[in-house]
Amino acid sequence: MTKLTYYRNLCLSVISIALGLVIGFVNLNQVNSGLPFKTDLVEKSGFVNWVQAYDYGIRFGFVDDPMNFNYPSKSNGQSIVEESLLNSKDQLVTILYETSDTHSPIYSSKVYYDFFELKVNGLLVRSYEDSEQAWKTDNMLTPFIIALFLIGGIYIWRKTKKEYKYTRY
């Protein structure tokens, strides 16, 4: 094993262990799995002007309103949300959205607010509880990811040290 390979493997090991620790720290310090509490959300109603599906959710805007909204894919149910928004012409749409956390795509100046509950004409399409359950289910993979990084990093470290010990010149 060359010194370059040796140091490259040790760096990979350190990065892997560091990622495991950072992911674990973030996971342990998130309140409500990273989802805002229902009491912190604001209700807004209007008529849908436009709808756009993309890889990480469903975006839309209300008529005569400069605000843009996003239903995150982590909340599941994108197909029913998109279909309901597309078919809501001349129907009152009500959402619960987070006012404190906005995001914007790199290529755009539009600001989006995430929403977690959708009602069309007073009928509940996607509830906050549905979104909350989807987030918690998604986060169940986190301990396995943390273990993978930590165990993998330790394994690479030990294997590299052992192999280098026997192949030194």
C-alpha positions in Angstrom: 0.0 0.0 0.0 1.4 3.4 -1.0 1.5 6.3 1.4 -1.0 8.1 -0.9 -3.5 5.2 -0.6 -2.8 5.0 3.1 -3.6 8.7 3.8 -6.5 8.7 1.3 -8.1 5.8 3.2 -7.5 7.4 6.6 -9.1 10.7 5.3 -12.1 8.7 4.0 -12.4 7.0 7.4 -12.3 10.3 9.3 -14.8 11.9 7.0 -17.2 8.9 7.4 -17.0 9.0 11.2 -17.4 12.8 11.2 -20.5 12.5 9.0 -22.0 9.9 11.3 -21.4 12.1 14.3 -22.9 15.2 12.6 -26.0 13.4 11.4 -26.5 11.9 14.9 -26.1 15.4 16.5 -28.5 17.0 14.1 -31.0 14.1 14.6 -30.8 14.3 18.4 -31.3 18.1 18.4 -34.2 18.3 16.1 -37.6 19.1 17.7 -40.5 17.1 16.3 -38.3 15.4 13.7 -37.6 18.8 12.0 -41.3 19.4 11.3 -42.8 22.6 12.7 -45.6 22.2 15.3 -49.1 22.7 14.1 -49.6 25.6 16.6 -46.7 27.4 14.8 -48.4 27.2 11.4 -50.5 30.0 9.8 -53.7 29.4 7.8 -54.1 31.1 4.4 -56.9 30.8 1.9 -57.3 31.7 -1.7 -57.9 30.5 -5.3 -55.1 28.7 -7.1 -53.3 30.5 -9.8 -50.6 28.1 -10.9 -49.3 24.6 -9.9 -45.9 23.1 -10.6 -44.7 19.6 -9.7 -40.9 19.1 -9.3 -38.6 16.4 -7.8 -38.9 17.6 -4.2 -42.5 18.6 -3.9 -45.5 20.5 -5.3 -45.3 24.3 -5.7 -48.2 26.7 -6.2 -49.4 30.2 -5.8 -52.7 32.0 -5.1 -54.4 34.5 -7.4 -53.3 38.1 -6.6 -50.9 37.0 -3.9 -47.1 37.4 -4.2 -46.4 34.5 -1.8 -45.5 31.1 -3.3 -46.0 27.8 -1.5 -44.3 24.3 -1.5 -45.6 21.0 -0.3 -42.4 19.0 0.5 -42.0 15.5 -0.9 -40.9 14.3 2.6 -44.6 14.8 3.6 -45.7 12.2 1.0 -49.0 12.3 -0.9 -47.6 14.5 -3.7 -49.9 13.0 -6.3 -53.1 13.8 -4.4 -51.9 17.3 -3.5 -51.0 18.0 -7.1 -54.3 16.6 -8.4 -56.4 18.5 -5.8 -54.6 21.8 -6.6 -55.0 21.3 -10.4 -58.7 20.4 -10.0 -59.5 23.3 -7.6 -60.5 25.8 -10.2 -62.9 28.4 -8.6 -62.8 26.5 -5.3 -61.4 28.0 -2.1 -58.1 26.4 -1.1 -56.9 26.6 2.5 -53.4 25.7 3.7 -51.4 25.7 6.9 -47.9 27.0 6.2 -44.8 27.9 8.1 -43.9 31.6 8.1 -40.5 31.4 9.7 -38.7 29.2 7.2 -38.5 30.1 3.6 -36.3 28.8 0.8 -35.5 29.7 -2.8 -34.1 27.6 -5.7 -30.6 28.6 -6.8 -31.8 29.7 -10.2 -34.8 31.8 -9.1 -35.6 34.7 -6.9 -39.0 33.3 -5.9 -39.3 32.6 -2.2 -41.3 29.5 -1.1 -43.1 28.7 2.2 -43.6 25.1 3.0 -47.2 24.0 3.8 -48.3 20.9 5.6 -52.1 20.8 5.4 -54.4 21.2 2.5 -58.2 21.7 2.3 -60.1 22.3 -0.9 -63.6 23.7 -0.5 -63.5 22.9 3.2 -62.7 19.2 2.5 -59.5 17.9 4.0 -57.2 16.6 1.3 -53.9 16.2 3.3 -53.8 16.7 7.1 -51.0 17.9 9.2 -51.0 14.6 11.0 -50.5 12.8 7.7 -47.5 15.0 7.0 -46.2 14.5 10.5 -46.4 10.7 10.2 -44.6 10.7 6.9 -41.7 12.8 8.4 -41.4 10.5 11.3 -41.4 7.4 9.1 -38.8 8.9 6.9 -36.6 9.7 9.9 -36.7 6.1 11.1 -33.8 5.4 8.6 -31.5 7.8 10.4 -30.1 5.4 13.0 -29.2 3.0 10.3 -27.4 5.7 8.3 -25.5 6.8 11.4 -24.5 3.3 12.1 -23.4 2.8 8.5 -21.1 5.8 8.6 -19.6 5.1 12.1 -19.1 1.4 11.6 -17.9 1.9 8.0 -15.4 4.6 9.1 -14.0 2.5 11.9 -13.7 -0.5 9.6 -11.8 1.4 6.9 -9.5 2.9 9.6 -8.7 -0.5 11.1 -8.3 -2.3 7.8 -6.0 0.5 6.4 -3.8 0.5 9.5 -3.6 -3.3 9.5 -2.8 -3.5 5.8 -0.2 -0.7 6.0 1.6 -2.4 8.8 2.1 -5.5 6.7 3.0 -3.8 3.4 5.5 -1.2 4.6 8.8 -1.2 2.9 
